[in-house]
Amino acid sequence: MKIDSTTAAVVTGGASGLGRASAEALAAAGAKVAIFDVNEAAGQEVADAIGGIFCKVDITSEESVVAGFTQARAAHGQERITVHCAMTSRRGKTLAFDKEAGKLKRLSTEDYIYGVQGILVASYRIASLSAEGMAGNEPNEDGERGCITLTASVAAQDGQIGQIIYGSAKAGVNGLVLPMARDLSDIGIRVNSIMPGIFATPLMLGAKQNVLDSLAASVPFPKRLGKPEEFGSLVLELARNGYFNAQCIRLDGAIRMAPR
Ligand SMILES: NC(=O)c1ccc[n+]([C@@H]2O[C@H](COP(=O)([O-])OP(=O)(O)OC[C@H]3O[C@@H](n4cnc5c(N)ncnc54)[C@H](O)[C@@H]3O)[C@@H](O)[C@H]2O)c1
């Protein structure tokens, strides 16, 4: 897809980390970017910096997402690119010893549903509502009407102890990719996901320095955390390169996560 000043893009989670880097990369390539995020102050700041708009959107609410797309499309026109980075989840082991109760406690179904809603259901919501709008786009010379990029995680393939919710919901995101790409193939909308390894974003940088150092040392090459702009660069390439479709791509310096 050719990206220029007529190309509208939506980036969820664009106020921070990988979403922010995606929004910056798309804006630098000329796109008009709408940032969907719950963090109003940070989202507005990014939008101002890249000449885009901020839409206060909670990805776990259908009503809020629909309102966000309406606002973004009114300002920039129908998006051709959607990048979904935001998520909400919880962690915990399937069975963990509860010292107070003196017995094993099961991670609740309620906790599990919370993560599946915040990761998998939200990914379907964003992608399908965006595709519905993209279907009205004029096709380009390749017959293409849009490109959707979801964010999974290496935990989709090597989920660690305590990541039962996150790992399985992210695997579900990868599971969306092929059937949705096939569903949307007759309309000319591509669907891919990126599985980041360990990236230096506020999500990770909250950890202690010794933890960050040992995480960096565990990456085969390069021995460091990923830079958000490296994620943004792949987002841009996935949009530009029209032959990428139904791919789940690891971006991870060859890391394979150990059980813990
Ligand atoms: N950073 C990593 O190492 C890493 C690794 C693997 C996968 N990921 C995935 O990448 C994505 C982005 O992670 P990040 O590291 O950039 O995180 P981040 O915390 O830096 O940014 C997440 C953004 O999402 C927003 N957000 C949270 N809940 C929201 C909601 N309900 N509605 C709308 N916006 C909401 C936050 O306000 C924030 O701006 C996530 O899906 C995460 O699972 C990150």
The ligand as an ORCA input file, in Angstrom:
! r2SCAN-3c Opt
* xyz 0 1
  N       6.672     -4.373     25.699
  C       6.872     -5.649     25.476
  O       7.933     -6.190     25.778
  C       5.792     -6.488     24.829
  C       6.095     -7.816     24.554
  C       5.120     -8.609     23.944
  C       3.897     -8.069     23.626
  N       3.635     -6.775     23.918
  C       2.313     -6.288     23.552
  O       2.438     -5.039     22.918
  C       1.281     -4.247     23.165
  C       1.695     -2.866     23.637
  O       2.487     -3.001     24.797
  P       3.421     -1.818     25.304
  O       4.633     -2.462     25.859
  O       3.563     -0.785     24.253
  O       2.544     -1.280     26.531
  P       2.389      0.206     27.147
  O       1.913     -0.022     28.540
  O       3.614      1.013     26.923
  O       1.202      0.848     26.276
  C      -0.092      0.328     26.318
  C      -1.066      1.437     25.998
  O      -2.394      0.867     25.969
  C      -3.268      1.755     26.654
  N      -4.426      1.008     27.178
  C      -4.472      0.179     28.243
  N      -5.726     -0.279     28.434
  C      -6.491      0.278     27.452
  C      -7.871      0.208     27.131
  N      -8.727     -0.555     27.840
  N      -8.325      0.904     26.064
  C      -7.472      1.678     25.330
  N      -6.163      1.807     25.610
  C      -5.668      1.108     26.656
  C      -2.428      2.361     27.759
  O      -2.985      3.576     28.241
  C      -1.091      2.560     27.051
  O      -1.033      3.822     26.416
  C       0.429     -5.049     24.160
  O      -0.574     -5.743     23.438
  C       1.417     -6.034     24.754
  O       0.808     -7.242     25.181
  C       4.543     -5.964     24.512
*
